[in-house]
Amino acid sequence: MGTVNAGTYHGCGVNCGSRNQFYLREDILESIYARLRFMTGSYQRVMLLRYDLRFPAHFRFENGEESLKRFMNFFSIFLKRKGVAYQYVWVRERNHSDNVHYHCVFFIDASWHVRSDKFNQEAQNIWSRICSDASYCAPRSLLHVCEMNQFEDLFTRHVMLARDEPFFEDAFSDCFYWVSYLAKVNTKIENPGRGSRGWGCSKCDTCD
């Protein structure tokens, strides 16, 4: 497993922290890059949706991967019903909490969509239901919608890549930098041979 902690990847900047303190996994970077290239090559406009998924502090989810699987399945069904093509990458981490948490990014065909609100709201509703039980209603804020600093001090949830824009490659590089954070080695969890993975991605025959 190769890593990088400075410079670029396929000519795009990578987020290794302000002091290059993070190492990034090349296998995850490649998965992100290939799917972003595939989507922007296949569709005129591509929207990026980046989410952080956490569990309630008082809950002990021993099988976090099953919860993530349910989220990916339900959100994928929602996108398919909307007729939206997509690709995704997710990673599992643990920092100071007893529970794991997840980061994921979706690249979706935005040919007929200009805002992310309905996607974000549905994602939050799904994760809230997954984290709830008969005695507890989980807050929607457990799924954090990440914002990208696109124009100096302007942060936006509506991260869009348009292939016909004059500075498309610059915008592509900025977006890749934003999501390259998912590839950092720090806080990753791997359990080889125990049926639990540290990251995953959607199927893409031309990406792998």
TISEMAR-556633 format. One record per atom (N, C-alpha, C): residue number from 1; atom name; y, z, x. Coordinates in nm, 3 decimals. Atoms other than C-alpha are relative to their C-alpha. Example, Ala and Ser with C-alpha at 12.3 -4.5 7.8 and 13.67 -1.06 7.14 Angstrom:
2
i; at; yy; zz; xx
1; N; -0.119; 0.000; 0.089 .
1; CA; -0.450; 0.780; 1.230 .
1; C; 0.120; 0.000; 0.090 .
2; N; -0.119; -0.006; -0.082 .
2; CA; -0.106; 0.714; 1.367 .
2; C; 0.109; 0.073; -0.077 .
//
This chain:
208
i; at; yy; zz; xx
1; N; -0.120; 0.000; 0.085 .
1; CA; 0.000; 0.000; 0.000 .
1; C; 0.125; 0.000; 0.089 .
2; N; -0.121; 0.008; -0.080 .
2; CA; 0.321; -0.117; 0.168 .
2; C; 0.118; 0.066; -0.069 .
3; N; -0.122; -0.060; 0.054 .
3; CA; 0.658; 0.049; 0.125 .
3; C; 0.122; -0.057; 0.071 .
4; N; -0.128; 0.037; -0.061 .
4; CA; 1.023; -0.034; 0.191 .
4; C; 0.098; 0.114; -0.028 .
5; N; -0.102; -0.101; 0.028 .
5; CA; 1.321; 0.198; 0.222 .
5; C; 0.138; -0.044; 0.044 .
6; N; -0.132; 0.054; -0.032 .
6; CA; 1.610; -0.031; 0.308 .
6; C; -0.004; -0.151; -0.019 .
7; N; -0.008; 0.146; 0.004 .
7; CA; 1.732; -0.389; 0.286 .
7; C; -0.023; -0.059; -0.137 .
8; N; 0.020; 0.074; 0.124 .
8; CA; 1.614; -0.631; 0.021 .
8; C; -0.148; -0.028; -0.022 .
9; N; 0.135; 0.044; 0.034 .
9; CA; 1.301; -0.747; -0.157 .
9; C; 0.013; -0.133; -0.072 .
10; N; -0.019; 0.136; 0.052 .
10; CA; 1.274; -1.120; -0.227 .
10; C; 0.149; -0.034; -0.011 .
11; N; -0.142; 0.030; -0.002 .
11; CA; 1.644; -1.134; -0.142 .
11; C; 0.084; 0.085; -0.093 .
12; N; -0.074; -0.086; 0.093 .
12; CA; 1.740; -0.871; -0.401 .
12; C; 0.009; 0.141; 0.060 .
13; N; -0.017; -0.137; -0.046 .
13; CA; 1.881; -0.528; -0.317 .
13; C; -0.095; 0.095; -0.070 .
14; N; 0.089; -0.100; 0.059 .
14; CA; 1.661; -0.225; -0.379 .
14; C; 0.066; 0.138; 0.009 .
15; N; -0.062; -0.132; 0.011 .
15; CA; 1.760; 0.128; -0.479 .
15; C; -0.084; 0.104; 0.074 .
16; N; 0.070; -0.099; -0.082 .
16; CA; 1.643; 0.356; -0.198 .
16; C; 0.079; 0.129; 0.013 .
17; N; -0.082; -0.119; -0.006 .
17; CA; 1.903; 0.622; -0.266 .
17; C; 0.122; -0.021; 0.087 .
18; N; -0.127; 0.015; -0.071 .
18; CA; 2.247; 0.677; -0.119 .
18; C; -0.017; 0.010; 0.152 .
19; N; 0.025; -0.017; -0.143 .
19; CA; 2.098; 0.769; 0.221 .
19; C; -0.132; -0.063; 0.042 .
20; N; 0.131; 0.060; -0.025 .
20; CA; 1.787; 0.550; 0.209 .
20; C; -0.110; 0.106; 0.008 .
21; N; 0.096; -0.110; -0.004 .
21; CA; 1.593; 0.868; 0.135 .
21; C; -0.128; -0.029; -0.076 .
22; N; 0.118; 0.034; 0.078 .
22; CA; 1.347; 0.699; -0.100 .
22; C; -0.075; -0.116; 0.062 .
23; N; 0.085; 0.114; -0.031 .
23; CA; 1.055; 0.480; -0.007 .
23; C; -0.047; -0.061; -0.132 .
24; N; 0.040; 0.070; 0.121 .
24; CA; 0.962; 0.217; -0.266 .
24; C; -0.132; -0.073; 0.024 .
25; N; 0.131; 0.066; -0.011 .
25; CA; 0.613; 0.083; -0.330 .
25; C; 0.014; -0.150; -0.024 .
26; N; -0.011; 0.145; 0.011 .
26; CA; 0.584; -0.290; -0.272 .
26; C; -0.081; -0.055; -0.117 .
27; N; 0.079; 0.052; 0.112 .
27; CA; 0.310; -0.335; -0.534 .
27; C; 0.074; 0.013; -0.132 .
28; N; -0.077; -0.017; 0.123 .
28; CA; 0.534; -0.194; -0.807 .
28; C; 0.122; -0.092; 0.001 .
29; N; -0.114; 0.092; -0.011 .
29; CA; 0.837; -0.388; -0.680 .
29; C; -0.042; -0.142; -0.035 .
30; N; 0.047; 0.136; 0.026 .
30; CA; 0.632; -0.708; -0.691 .
30; C; -0.029; -0.022; -0.148 .
31; N; 0.029; 0.011; 0.142 .
31; CA; 0.517; -0.641; -1.046 .
31; C; 0.129; -0.013; -0.081 .
32; N; -0.130; 0.008; 0.069 .
32; CA; 0.876; -0.582; -1.161 .
32; C; 0.064; -0.135; 0.024 .
33; N; -0.066; 0.126; -0.036 .
33; CA; 1.012; -0.883; -0.974 .
33; C; -0.066; -0.119; -0.069 .
34; N; 0.071; 0.114; 0.057 .
34; CA; 0.743; -1.122; -1.095 .
34; C; 0.023; -0.012; -0.150 .
35; N; -0.018; 0.004; 0.145 .
35; CA; 0.785; -1.026; -1.460 .
35; C; 0.145; -0.032; -0.038 .
36; N; -0.140; 0.034; 0.028 .
36; CA; 1.163; -1.043; -1.448 .
36; C; 0.025; -0.148; 0.027 .
37; N; -0.012; 0.144; -0.029 .
37; CA; 1.143; -1.388; -1.285 .
37; C; -0.067; -0.083; -0.108 .
38; N; 0.072; 0.073; 0.104 .
38; CA; 0.886; -1.501; -1.540 .
38; C; 0.081; -0.007; -0.129 .
39; N; -0.073; -0.003; 0.125 .
39; CA; 1.095; -1.391; -1.836 .
39; C; 0.129; -0.081; 0.008 .
40; N; -0.125; 0.075; -0.011 .
40; CA; 1.424; -1.534; -1.708 .
40; C; -0.026; -0.148; 0.021 .
41; N; 0.035; 0.141; -0.012 .
41; CA; 1.245; -1.858; -1.622 .
41; C; -0.050; -0.060; -0.129 .
42; N; 0.058; 0.046; 0.127 .
42; CA; 1.089; -1.880; -1.969 .
42; C; 0.098; 0.002; -0.116 .
43; N; -0.093; -0.019; 0.111 .
43; CA; 1.381; -1.774; -2.188 .
43; C; 0.144; -0.002; 0.050 .
44; N; -0.139; 0.016; -0.040 .
44; CA; 1.752; -1.846; -2.181 .
44; C; 0.071; 0.132; 0.019 .
45; N; -0.064; -0.132; -0.006 .
45; CA; 1.855; -1.486; -2.242 .
45; C; -0.108; 0.107; -0.001 .
46; N; 0.098; -0.107; -0.011 .
46; CA; 1.661; -1.176; -2.142 .
46; C; 0.073; 0.134; -0.001 .
47; N; -0.058; -0.133; 0.008 .
47; CA; 1.745; -0.817; -2.235 .
47; C; -0.091; 0.098; 0.073 .
48; N; 0.075; -0.105; -0.068 .
48; CA; 1.639; -0.522; -2.020 .
48; C; 0.017; 0.130; -0.075 .
49; N; 0.002; -0.130; 0.065 .
49; CA; 1.543; -0.196; -2.189 .
49; C; -0.071; 0.097; 0.093 .
50; N; 0.059; -0.097; -0.093 .
50; CA; 1.486; 0.097; -1.955 .
50; C; 0.002; 0.138; -0.064 .
51; N; 0.014; -0.128; 0.068 .
51; CA; 1.356; 0.426; -2.093 .
51; C; -0.063; 0.105; 0.093 .
52; N; 0.065; -0.116; -0.060 .
52; CA; 1.273; 0.772; -1.957 .
52; C; -0.065; 0.079; -0.112 .
53; N; 0.075; -0.068; 0.105 .
53; CA; 1.004; 0.947; -2.164 .
53; C; -0.047; 0.135; 0.051 .
54; N; 0.037; -0.136; -0.039 .
54; CA; 0.961; 1.324; -2.143 .
54; C; -0.065; 0.072; -0.118 .
55; N; 0.065; -0.083; 0.101 .
55; CA; 0.752; 1.580; -2.328 .
55; C; 0.083; 0.126; -0.025 .
56; N; -0.068; -0.128; 0.025 .
56; CA; 0.887; 1.897; -2.494 .
56; C; -0.041; 0.103; 0.106 .
57; N; 0.024; -0.094; -0.110 .
57; CA; 0.917; 2.176; -2.237 .
57; C; -0.114; 0.096; -0.031 .
58; N; 0.101; -0.100; 0.035 .
58; CA; 0.687; 2.411; -2.430 .
58; C; -0.136; -0.062; -0.032 .
59; N; 0.126; 0.066; 0.026 .
59; CA; 0.416; 2.151; -2.481 .
59; C; -0.074; -0.023; 0.131 .
60; N; 0.082; 0.035; -0.115 .
60; CA; 0.127; 2.102; -2.239 .
60; C; -0.086; -0.119; -0.040 .
61; N; 0.074; 0.120; 0.032 .
61; CA; 0.012; 1.745; -2.274 .
61; C; -0.095; -0.032; 0.115 .
62; N; 0.097; 0.023; -0.105 .
62; CA; -0.305; 1.728; -2.070 .
62; C; -0.031; -0.148; 0.016 .
63; N; 0.033; 0.142; -0.006 .
63; CA; -0.357; 1.364; -2.155 .
63; C; 0.126; -0.081; -0.026 .
64; N; -0.125; 0.071; 0.017 .
64; CA; -0.013; 1.219; -2.104 .
64; C; -0.017; -0.149; -0.009 .
65; N; 0.020; 0.145; 0.001 .
65; CA; -0.150; 0.872; -2.042 .
65; C; -0.037; -0.051; -0.139 .
66; N; 0.033; 0.040; 0.136 .
66; CA; -0.295; 0.860; -2.393 .
66; C; 0.125; -0.008; -0.086 .
67; N; -0.127; 0.003; 0.074 .
67; CA; 0.051; 0.942; -2.532 .
67; C; 0.080; -0.124; 0.037 .
68; N; -0.072; 0.120; -0.041 .
68; CA; 0.206; 0.666; -2.325 .
68; C; -0.066; -0.125; -0.056 .
69; N; 0.072; 0.114; 0.055 .
69; CA; -0.064; 0.424; -2.435 .
69; C; 0.035; -0.022; -0.147 .
70; N; -0.038; 0.010; 0.141 .
70; CA; 0.017; 0.500; -2.797 .
70; C; 0.142; -0.054; -0.014 .
71; N; -0.137; 0.049; 0.006 .
71; CA; 0.388; 0.446; -2.732 .
71; C; 0.006; -0.149; 0.028 .
72; N; -0.002; 0.142; -0.036 .
72; CA; 0.330; 0.112; -2.561 .
72; C; -0.061; -0.085; -0.112 .
73; N; 0.064; 0.075; 0.106 .
73; CA; 0.099; 0.002; -2.840 .
73; C; 0.090; -0.013; -0.123 .
74; N; -0.084; 0.003; 0.119 .
74; CA; 0.332; 0.097; -3.127 .
74; C; 0.128; -0.081; 0.024 .
75; N; -0.124; 0.075; -0.027 .
75; CA; 0.644; -0.043; -2.958 .
75; C; -0.031; -0.149; 0.016 .
76; N; 0.038; 0.141; -0.012 .
76; CA; 0.460; -0.365; -2.872 .
76; C; -0.022; -0.063; -0.137 .
77; N; 0.018; 0.050; 0.137 .
77; CA; 0.358; -0.403; -3.237 .
77; C; 0.135; -0.027; -0.065 .
78; N; -0.135; 0.018; 0.054 .
78; CA; 0.722; -0.356; -3.337 .
78; C; 0.064; -0.128; 0.054 .
79; N; -0.059; 0.120; -0.059 .
79; CA; 0.836; -0.627; -3.093 .
79; C; -0.068; -0.127; -0.052 .
80; N; 0.073; 0.118; 0.049 .
80; CA; 0.563; -0.868; -3.206 .
80; C; 0.037; -0.032; -0.144 .
81; N; -0.040; 0.023; 0.139 .
81; CA; 0.660; -0.821; -3.571 .
81; C; 0.139; -0.061; -0.008 .
82; N; -0.133; 0.060; -0.007 .
82; CA; 1.014; -0.914; -3.472 .
82; C; -0.004; -0.139; 0.063 .
83; N; 0.013; 0.130; -0.063 .
83; CA; 0.878; -1.226; -3.303 .
83; C; 0.061; -0.005; 0.139 .
84; N; -0.066; -0.011; -0.130 .
84; CA; 1.003; -1.106; -2.963 .
84; C; -0.105; -0.001; 0.111 .
85; N; 0.086; 0.002; -0.118 .
85; CA; 0.824; -1.202; -2.642 .
85; C; 0.049; 0.106; 0.099 .
86; N; -0.040; -0.110; -0.089 .
86; CA; 0.820; -0.931; -2.377 .
86; C; -0.098; 0.014; 0.116 .
87; N; 0.082; -0.049; -0.110 .
87; CA; 0.684; -0.797; -2.048 .
87; C; 0.048; 0.142; 0.029 .
88; N; -0.041; -0.137; -0.031 .
88; CA; 0.689; -0.438; -1.922 .
88; C; -0.068; 0.051; 0.126 .
89; N; 0.058; -0.078; -0.110 .
89; CA; 0.623; -0.204; -1.630 .
89; C; 0.027; 0.147; -0.028 .
90; N; -0.020; -0.143; 0.018 .
90; CA; 0.572; 0.172; -1.652 .
90; C; -0.052; 0.076; 0.122 .
91; N; 0.047; -0.086; -0.109 .
91; CA; 0.529; 0.452; -1.397 .
91; C; -0.007; 0.144; -0.050 .
92; N; 0.018; -0.140; 0.037 .
92; CA; 0.415; 0.814; -1.424 .
92; C; 0.044; 0.088; 0.117 .
93; N; -0.050; -0.088; -0.105 .
93; CA; 0.581; 1.097; -1.231 .
93; C; -0.005; 0.146; -0.046 .
94; N; -0.019; -0.142; 0.028 .
94; CA; 0.602; 1.473; -1.206 .
94; C; 0.097; 0.054; 0.104 .
95; N; -0.099; -0.055; -0.091 .
95; CA; 0.900; 1.652; -1.057 .
95; C; -0.013; 0.153; 0.002 .
96; N; 0.004; -0.147; 0.001 .
96; CA; 0.973; 2.022; -1.123 .
96; C; -0.069; 0.056; -0.125 .
97; N; 0.060; -0.045; 0.125 .
97; CA; 0.819; 2.039; -1.470 .
97; C; -0.152; 0.005; 0.012 .
98; N; 0.147; -0.002; 0.007 .
98; CA; 0.457; 2.128; -1.551 .
98; C; -0.052; -0.130; -0.061 .
99; N; 0.040; 0.124; 0.066 .
99; CA; 0.446; 1.813; -1.762 .
99; C; 0.039; -0.121; 0.083 .
100; N; -0.037; 0.128; -0.059 .
100; CA; 0.444; 1.459; -1.638 .
100; C; 0.113; -0.061; -0.083 .
101; N; -0.094; 0.081; 0.078 .
101; CA; 0.714; 1.215; -1.745 .
101; C; -0.020; -0.145; 0.041 .
102; N; 0.020; 0.143; -0.022 .
102; CA; 0.731; 0.837; -1.760 .
102; C; 0.134; -0.072; 0.005 .
103; N; -0.111; 0.096; 0.001 .
103; CA; 0.978; 0.564; -1.676 .
103; C; -0.060; -0.135; -0.036 .
104; N; 0.049; 0.135; 0.031 .
104; CA; 0.938; 0.219; -1.824 .
104; C; 0.117; -0.095; -0.019 .
105; N; -0.100; 0.103; 0.023 .
105; CA; 1.127; -0.106; -1.844 .
105; C; -0.066; -0.114; -0.076 .
106; N; 0.043; 0.116; 0.077 .
106; CA; 1.086; -0.383; -2.099 .
106; C; 0.096; -0.115; 0.028 .
107; N; -0.078; 0.123; -0.010 .
107; CA; 1.206; -0.739; -2.040 .
107; C; -0.032; -0.081; -0.126 .
108; N; 0.028; 0.064; 0.129 .
108; CA; 1.244; -0.904; -2.382 .
108; C; 0.083; -0.128; -0.017 .
109; N; -0.070; 0.123; 0.035 .
109; CA; 1.339; -1.248; -2.508 .
109; C; 0.114; 0.035; -0.095 .
110; N; -0.117; -0.036; 0.080 .
110; CA; 1.692; -1.203; -2.638 .
110; C; 0.069; -0.124; -0.058 .
111; N; -0.059; 0.123; 0.053 .
111; CA; 1.742; -1.554; -2.776 .
111; C; 0.074; 0.024; -0.130 .
112; N; -0.061; -0.024; 0.131 .
112; CA; 1.828; -1.411; -3.118 .
112; C; 0.054; 0.142; -0.013 .
113; N; -0.044; -0.139; 0.004 .
113; CA; 1.944; -1.063; -3.023 .
113; C; 0.112; 0.021; 0.102 .
114; N; -0.113; -0.023; -0.090 .
114; CA; 2.274; -0.953; -2.874 .
114; C; 0.023; 0.149; 0.027 .
115; N; -0.015; -0.144; -0.019 .
115; CA; 2.244; -0.572; -2.902 .
115; C; -0.138; 0.065; 0.008 .
116; N; 0.127; -0.070; -0.021 .
116; CA; 1.976; -0.322; -2.808 .
116; C; -0.023; 0.114; -0.098 .
117; N; 0.004; -0.119; 0.084 .
117; CA; 2.044; -0.062; -3.077 .
117; C; -0.131; 0.016; -0.078 .
118; N; 0.119; -0.015; 0.085 .
118; CA; 1.752; -0.136; -3.308 .
118; C; -0.126; 0.020; 0.082 .
119; N; 0.115; -0.022; -0.088 .
119; CA; 1.507; -0.152; -3.019 .
119; C; -0.002; 0.143; 0.051 .
120; N; -0.009; -0.136; -0.052 .
120; CA; 1.631; 0.176; -2.873 .
120; C; -0.033; 0.104; -0.108 .
121; N; 0.026; -0.094; 0.109 .
121; CA; 1.623; 0.353; -3.209 .
121; C; -0.147; 0.005; -0.037 .
122; N; 0.143; 0.004; 0.032 .
122; CA; 1.270; 0.238; -3.281 .
122; C; -0.081; 0.068; 0.109 .
123; N; 0.071; -0.064; -0.112 .
123; CA; 1.154; 0.345; -2.933 .
123; C; 0.012; 0.152; -0.009 .
124; N; -0.020; -0.145; 0.012 .
124; CA; 1.305; 0.692; -2.985 .
124; C; -0.079; 0.057; -0.118 .
125; N; 0.074; -0.048; 0.116 .
125; CA; 1.150; 0.725; -3.330 .
125; C; -0.150; 0.008; 0.030 .
126; N; 0.143; 0.002; -0.033 .
126; CA; 0.804; 0.630; -3.198 .
126; C; -0.036; 0.118; 0.091 .
127; N; 0.031; -0.107; -0.095 .
127; CA; 0.815; 0.875; -2.906 .
127; C; 0.014; 0.138; -0.066 .
128; N; -0.017; -0.126; 0.073 .
128; CA; 0.944; 1.153; -3.133 .
128; C; -0.124; 0.031; -0.083 .
129; N; 0.120; -0.021; 0.081 .
129; CA; 0.646; 1.105; -3.367 .
129; C; -0.119; 0.038; 0.087 .
130; N; 0.112; -0.028; -0.090 .
130; CA; 0.403; 1.106; -3.076 .
130; C; 0.005; 0.143; 0.052 .
131; N; -0.017; -0.133; -0.057 .
131; CA; 0.546; 1.433; -2.941 .
131; C; 0.009; 0.110; -0.106 .
132; N; -0.009; -0.097; 0.109 .
132; CA; 0.550; 1.605; -3.281 .
132; C; -0.139; 0.041; -0.047 .
133; N; 0.123; -0.042; 0.067 .
133; CA; 0.282; 1.801; -3.462 .
133; C; 0.038; 0.066; -0.132 .
134; N; -0.024; -0.057; 0.133 .
134; CA; 0.248; 1.989; -3.790 .
134; C; 0.107; 0.108; 0.000 .
135; N; -0.095; -0.111; -0.005 .
135; CA; 0.470; 2.274; -3.671 .
135; C; 0.125; -0.030; 0.080 .
136; N; -0.113; 0.030; -0.090 .
136; CA; 0.718; 2.092; -3.449 .
136; C; 0.041; -0.146; -0.016 .
137; N; -0.056; 0.135; 0.008 .
137; CA; 0.945; 1.790; -3.495 .
137; C; 0.078; -0.027; 0.128 .
138; N; -0.061; 0.025; -0.131 .
138; CA; 1.031; 1.653; -3.152 .
138; C; 0.131; -0.076; -0.014 .
139; N; -0.128; 0.072; 0.007 .
139; CA; 1.392; 1.541; -3.095 .
139; C; -0.012; -0.140; 0.056 .
140; N; 0.001; 0.138; -0.046 .
140; CA; 1.456; 1.173; -3.048 .
140; C; 0.052; -0.012; 0.143 .
141; N; -0.058; 0.004; -0.134 .
141; CA; 1.643; 1.256; -2.727 .
141; C; -0.103; 0.016; 0.111 .
142; N; 0.104; -0.005; -0.103 .
142; CA; 1.310; 1.309; -2.548 .
142; C; -0.021; -0.136; 0.065 .
143; N; -0.004; 0.133; -0.062 .
143; CA; 1.327; 0.935; -2.493 .
143; C; 0.145; -0.031; 0.033 .
144; N; -0.136; 0.027; -0.046 .
144; CA; 1.638; 0.873; -2.286 .
144; C; 0.017; -0.149; 0.023 .
145; N; -0.034; 0.141; -0.021 .
145; CA; 1.791; 0.526; -2.302 .
145; C; 0.092; -0.009; 0.122 .
146; N; -0.076; 0.007; -0.125 .
146; CA; 1.912; 0.449; -1.950 .
146; C; 0.111; -0.103; -0.011 .
147; N; -0.115; 0.089; -0.001 .
147; CA; 2.249; 0.287; -1.896 .
147; C; 0.022; -0.056; 0.140 .
148; N; -0.026; 0.066; -0.128 .
148; CA; 2.342; 0.043; -1.622 .
148; C; 0.150; -0.014; 0.020 .
149; N; -0.141; 0.018; -0.036 .
149; CA; 2.678; 0.044; -1.447 .
149; C; 0.021; -0.146; 0.037 .
150; N; -0.011; 0.144; -0.021 .
150; CA; 2.764; -0.324; -1.484 .
150; C; 0.137; -0.042; 0.051 .
151; N; -0.135; 0.041; -0.038 .
151; CA; 3.140; -0.340; -1.440 .
151; C; 0.081; 0.122; 0.042 .
152; N; -0.071; -0.115; -0.056 .
152; CA; 3.285; -0.070; -1.214 .
152; C; -0.036; 0.127; -0.078 .
153; N; 0.028; -0.124; 0.070 .
153; CA; 3.308; 0.233; -1.447 .
153; C; -0.054; -0.020; -0.141 .
154; N; 0.053; 0.029; 0.133 .
154; CA; 3.161; 0.062; -1.754 .
154; C; -0.152; 0.007; 0.002 .
155; N; 0.144; -0.013; 0.013 .
155; CA; 2.811; 0.180; -1.838 .
155; C; -0.042; -0.057; -0.135 .
156; N; 0.042; 0.064; 0.123 .
156; CA; 2.618; -0.015; -2.099 .
156; C; -0.151; 0.003; -0.015 .
157; N; 0.142; 0.011; 0.032 .
157; CA; 2.280; -0.008; -2.271 .
157; C; -0.040; -0.145; -0.024 .
158; N; 0.029; 0.139; 0.033 .
158; CA; 2.308; -0.378; -2.344 .
158; C; -0.008; -0.082; 0.129 .
159; N; 0.015; 0.069; -0.128 .
159; CA; 2.177; -0.513; -2.014 .
159; C; -0.063; -0.136; -0.028 .
160; N; 0.041; 0.135; 0.037 .
160; CA; 2.151; -0.889; -2.055 .
160; C; 0.009; -0.093; 0.120 .
161; N; -0.001; 0.105; -0.101 .
161; CA; 2.062; -1.174; -1.821 .
161; C; -0.002; -0.135; -0.072 .
162; N; -0.008; 0.133; 0.061 .
162; CA; 2.167; -1.526; -1.926 .
162; C; -0.015; -0.104; 0.111 .
163; N; 0.034; 0.094; -0.107 .
163; CA; 2.018; -1.809; -1.720 .
163; C; 0.109; -0.101; 0.028 .
164; N; -0.103; 0.102; -0.019 .
164; CA; 2.314; -2.042; -1.774 .
164; C; 0.131; 0.057; 0.051 .
165; N; -0.122; -0.058; -0.053 .
165; CA; 2.573; -1.795; -1.644 .
165; C; 0.022; -0.047; 0.145 .
166; N; -0.027; 0.054; -0.134 .
166; CA; 2.748; -1.917; -1.325 .
166; C; -0.045; 0.090; 0.114 .
167; N; 0.041; -0.092; -0.106 .
167; CA; 2.657; -1.603; -1.128 .
167; C; -0.132; 0.068; -0.037 .
168; N; 0.127; -0.054; 0.047 .
168; CA; 2.307; -1.562; -1.265 .
168; C; -0.077; 0.073; 0.109 .
169; N; 0.079; -0.062; -0.107 .
169; CA; 2.142; -1.486; -0.930 .
169; C; 0.058; 0.135; 0.041 .
170; N; -0.062; -0.130; -0.030 .
170; CA; 2.393; -1.210; -0.858 .
170; C; -0.036; 0.102; -0.106 .
171; N; 0.034; -0.090; 0.110 .
171; CA; 2.330; -1.060; -1.201 .
171; C; -0.148; 0.037; 0.005 .
172; N; 0.144; -0.026; -0.014 .
172; CA; 1.953; -1.093; -1.149 .
172; C; -0.024; 0.107; 0.106 .
173; N; 0.016; -0.096; -0.110 .
173; CA; 1.980; -0.905; -0.819 .
173; C; 0.048; 0.139; -0.041 .
174; N; -0.051; -0.129; 0.048 .
174; CA; 2.189; -0.630; -0.983 .
174; C; -0.101; 0.068; -0.092 .
175; N; 0.098; -0.055; 0.093 .
175; CA; 1.930; -0.586; -1.257 .
175; C; -0.126; 0.046; 0.072 .
176; N; 0.118; -0.040; -0.076 .
176; CA; 1.643; -0.578; -1.011 .
176; C; 0.026; 0.130; 0.075 .
177; N; -0.037; -0.123; -0.069 .
177; CA; 1.824; -0.312; -0.810 .
177; C; -0.008; 0.119; -0.097 .
178; N; -0.004; -0.107; 0.100 .
178; CA; 1.868; -0.107; -1.128 .
178; C; -0.141; 0.050; -0.034 .
179; N; 0.135; -0.040; 0.041 .
179; CA; 1.498; -0.108; -1.217 .
179; C; -0.092; 0.026; 0.119 .
180; N; 0.084; -0.025; -0.118 .
180; CA; 1.365; -0.091; -0.859 .
180; C; -0.024; 0.149; 0.020 .
181; N; 0.016; -0.145; -0.007 .
181; CA; 1.408; 0.286; -0.892 .
181; C; -0.140; 0.043; -0.045 .
182; N; 0.133; -0.034; 0.051 .
182; CA; 1.076; 0.288; -1.080 .
182; C; -0.106; -0.002; 0.110 .
183; N; 0.101; 0.018; -0.105 .
183; CA; 0.897; 0.196; -0.757 .
183; C; 0.002; 0.110; 0.105 .
184; N; -0.009; -0.101; -0.106 .
184; CA; 0.996; 0.506; -0.557 .
184; C; -0.129; 0.080; 0.012 .
185; N; 0.123; -0.073; -0.028 .
185; CA; 0.707; 0.687; -0.392 .
185; C; 0.012; 0.146; -0.043 .
186; N; -0.023; -0.141; 0.029 .
186; CA; 0.859; 1.032; -0.443 .
186; C; -0.031; 0.032; -0.147 .
187; N; 0.041; -0.055; 0.130 .
187; CA; 0.712; 1.224; -0.743 .
187; C; -0.107; -0.083; -0.071 .
188; N; 0.108; 0.075; 0.063 .
188; CA; 0.446; 0.959; -0.815 .
188; C; -0.128; 0.083; -0.001 .
189; N; 0.128; -0.071; 0.014 .
189; CA; 0.107; 1.092; -0.930 .
189; C; -0.113; -0.102; -0.003 .
190; N; 0.118; 0.085; -0.001 .
190; CA; -0.222; 0.925; -0.847 .
190; C; -0.124; 0.088; -0.005 .
191; N; 0.127; -0.072; 0.008 .
191; CA; -0.566; 1.050; -0.947 .
191; C; -0.114; -0.099; 0.013 .
192; N; 0.105; 0.102; -0.018 .
192; CA; -0.811; 0.800; -0.796 .
192; C; -0.135; 0.049; -0.050 .
193; N; 0.134; -0.031; 0.046 .
193; CA; -1.147; 0.792; -0.967 .
193; C; -0.006; 0.092; -0.121 .
194; N; 0.002; -0.091; 0.114 .
194; CA; -1.038; 1.015; -1.254 .
194; C; 0.051; -0.067; -0.128 .
195; N; -0.039; 0.073; 0.120 .
195; CA; -0.935; 0.746; -1.499 .
195; C; 0.146; 0.015; -0.036 .
196; N; -0.142; -0.019; 0.029 .
196; CA; -0.566; 0.824; -1.471 .
196; C; 0.083; -0.076; 0.102 .
197; N; -0.076; 0.087; -0.089 .
197; CA; -0.324; 0.570; -1.327 .
197; C; 0.143; 0.050; 0.016 .
198; N; -0.137; -0.038; -0.026 .
198; CA; 0.016; 0.621; -1.173 .
198; C; 0.102; -0.101; -0.050 .
199; N; -0.091; 0.101; 0.052 .
199; CA; 0.164; 0.297; -1.306 .
199; C; -0.081; -0.112; -0.063 .
200; N; 0.067; 0.112; 0.064 .
200; CA; 0.084; -0.010; -1.510 .
200; C; 0.102; -0.105; -0.044 .
201; N; -0.088; 0.109; 0.043 .
201; CA; 0.224; -0.335; -1.644 .
201; C; -0.069; -0.085; -0.103 .
202; N; 0.052; 0.091; 0.099 .
202; CA; 0.180; -0.595; -1.913 .
202; C; -0.076; -0.115; 0.067 .
203; N; 0.075; 0.114; -0.052 .
203; CA; -0.056; -0.888; -1.867 .
203; C; 0.092; -0.121; 0.011 .
204; N; -0.079; 0.122; -0.022 .
204; CA; 0.108; -1.196; -1.722 .
204; C; -0.076; -0.087; 0.098 .
205; N; 0.090; 0.081; -0.083 .
205; CA; -0.123; -1.466; -1.593 .
205; C; 0.072; -0.069; 0.115 .
206; N; -0.073; 0.071; -0.105 .
206; CA; 0.146; -1.644; -1.395 .
206; C; 0.074; 0.096; 0.094 .
207; N; -0.071; -0.098; -0.083 .
207; CA; 0.285; -1.319; -1.246 .
207; C; -0.089; 0.056; 0.110 .
208; N; 0.088; -0.074; -0.091 .
208; CA; -0.022; -1.175; -1.073 .
208; C; -0.079; -0.094; 0.091 .
//
